[in-house]
C-alpha cells in the first residue's frame, strides 16, 4: 500500500471515528467541505466534521465515461482532469468560490444552466460511499448506469444537504465536451421571448442554455459543428461571450448584487409558465432554464412569493435568508404528507439527529 493510500485510509478512519463518537454522545455535527455553500439553507450549530482533506480522484475511465472522486475534492481540480480528456460534468455545478467541493455540489443538489437539457445533479450520480450514523463506511450503487437494483440511497443524498449521512466518495457519469459551441443574444421583450422559447423547445435544436433579462434573450448552442452552424444561421442575433454562462452559474453576474433591503429568491416553475403577477420591476428578475428557474431580487415577503409560485405549481427558495427582508425558513414549508416521509427517513438514517441538524427545516 502506498503512502498516499495509507494516508487516505487514515483520514477516512478518523472521519468514521468522529461520527461514531458523535452518535454515542448525541453530539450534532456540521459537515464542512469548502464551506462556500453555507448560505444555502438554515445555519447549523455543531462540531465541525472537516471533509476537505478527504480529496482526490479515486478512479477515472474516460472510455466508460465514469469517474469516482472523494467528496472533499475541489470542483476546479476535477473539472481540469476531465477537460484533459475533453469531458465534463453534465449538470454544470455552480462554483461559489475556489474552495467549492464536489461533495458540496452533490449535497446541495444544485445544477447550472444546462440542467433542463442534460439533467440534474442526481441524474449523474452512479454510486456513493457514505458514513452512516453508526460510523460505518458503506458503499451504495455502482459505477454503471444499469446498477439500479434496490433502494437508490446514492441519489437520495443529492440535495439532502448532509442531513442523512456523510458523503465520502461519489461515482459520476460524465459527458464529452461538445465539439462545437456558440452563444448568442437576441433583442426581445419578455412575452415575445417566452413564446420564442416555447417554440424552440418543440424543435430538435442543439440548445443547452437559455436565459432572458432586461430585453435580451440569451442562448447557447452546443453539439456537432454542422448542427450548431445551421441553428446559428437560422436564429441570427449577436455573438455572446461564453463567460456569460459561468457568471450566471456562479452568481458572479452583476444582476446578483442586491441592495440592503432586498433578498435573493429562486423561483422554480413548470415549463412555459407565463410572467407571474408580482410587484417586481422587470430589471430585478432574471429568467434562466428557459424560464423555469427565475432569480428575483425583492423586498416582497415570503408568503406573497410562495403563494404566487404555488398557484402555478412551483415553489420559492430564499438564497439570502439572513439578509434584511430574507425568509426565516429558506425552503418552502412541507405539507403534512411530505413532512411525514421526511421525518421517517430522517429517523431511519439519523436517529439521534447528528447530521447537519436543522439545515433543511428546524424540525429535523
Beta strands, then each sheet from edge to edge (+ up, - down):
strand 1: 29-32
strand 2: 47-50
strand 3: 57-61
strand 4: 66-70
strand 5: 87-88
strand 6: 125-131
strand 7: 137-141
strand 8: 166-173
strand 9: 175-176
strand 10: 180-187
strand 11: 207-213
strand 12: 216-223
strand 13: 238-239
strand 14: 263-268
strand 15: 285-288
strand 16: 293-298
strand 17: 315-318
sheet 1: 1+ 2+
sheet 2: 3+ 4- 8+ 6- 7+
sheet 3: 5+ 9-
sheet 4: 11+ 12- 10+ 13-
sheet 5: 15+ 16- 14+ 17-
end
